Amino acid sequence: MTMAGAATRVCVGVVAPQTGRLAPLGEPLSFAVRTLARRLTRLHNSGRTYDVRIAVRDSRSHPEGARLAVHELADDEGANIVLTMAGTQVLPAAADTCEQLGVPCVSTTFPWQAYGCARGGDPLRSFRWTYHFAWGLDDIATVFADMWEQFGPRHTVGCLWNDGLQGRLLRHERFGFTPVAAARGHTLVDPGGYPEPASGFDSHLARLRDHGADILTSAATAADLALFLRQARTTGPVPRLITCSRWLTYPPTHTTPSPDVHQELAGASVATMVYWSPEHPYRSSLDGTGCAELARAYREETGQLWLQPLGLAHALFEVAHHALATALDPTDRAAVAQALAKTRTDTVVGPLDWTQGPTPNIALVPLAGGQWRQGPDGPRLTLVSNTRAPAVPLTGDVVAAR
């Protein structure tokens, strides 16, 4: 749909968690908006120049807030494309609303199988208007197995998975961890799901103790993982290595304000997946900014350490710019969606290609493995595995938890 009177203007809409529980995790997206708004004032497409305006709406960290934000961007702002990230319930709500309204959408931040399942139950479902770039649960399992195997070829691995969408997908017989782990000779011990926040892990620890699990894999919040470790140090077993996705891709100091949690996790040397870091060798297609430069700019403006979603947030705008610049008509939403489906572009998180994904709506981001270590400025993510992302330089080896 081409907006009347908007032949020389395009609007990029952004749904961001500016308030509510996801607000700390939305900071990188807000930073990208502030940084790139002044650099994306003009768009060149087939000899024509368009004015670009970025309009932001707060999702309030809630699905209904995300739906309302998309309606306002589509109806009031005439957005030609919508960008969003953060929230396993909030992001699907924004994407579904874009699909219903016929507005192109690009999103990122959680596994593509979760993206598909949260939007109708089928990870391989295709969409017309909505596109996502991320990694798969199988990719996480592969990177985690690479790190487990730095302690030997085969392990009994305990699973700390909740009873929500993430936990159900991690247990999925096709898309979850078991197919990857079994193919590599590892045995998974899953004591069953638990509600978040957890009240205790006595039964989980007993099951892991009975099976002799020496490694733990998890998708727990920092607070729940700290609770598990506190009980494990009393009753055993204490894992020699913990691999944790989801919340622990962020520094523990950022995902919870509790000093007790920080202290409990400080010596755990939690290993996690790494989809972006200052050490990544890529540059922005918008302005040539390198990863280290982007991390430094974030620190200088916000006073905070870099977060992995910083690269994803910047890449959202790179993808949007590419789609608008290559669409037959950047003011026509259908033309922009068609351009997204054919997008192959280099970004600050690496090359993204929607023509080669597991579904037509998915572009894959390669994963490395990292481990949190205590540094003079707080938690530091050491890169310890790059089998699946060989362009990413290693900065250390996996170490056992203290």
Secondary structure, DSSP 4 states (H G I P E B T S, - for coil): -BPTT-TTEEEEEEEE--SSTTGGGGHHHHHHHHHHHTT-SEEEETTEEEEEEEEEEE-TTSHHHHHHHHHIIIIIS--SEEEEE--TTHHHHHHHHHHHHT--EEEESS-HHHHHHTTTS-TT---SSEEEEE--HHHHHHHHHHHHGGG-S--EEEEE--SSHHHHHHT-TTTSHHHHHHHTT-EEE-----PSSPS--HHHHHHHHHHT--EEEE---HHHHHHHHHHHHHHSPPPSEEEE-GGGGS-HHHH---HHHHHHHHTT--EEEES--TT---B-TTT--BHHHHHHHHHHHHSS---THHHHHHHHHHHHHHHHHHSS-TTBHHHHHHHHHT-EEEETTEEEETTSSSSTTEEE---EEEEEEEETTEEEEEEEE-TT-TTSPP--------
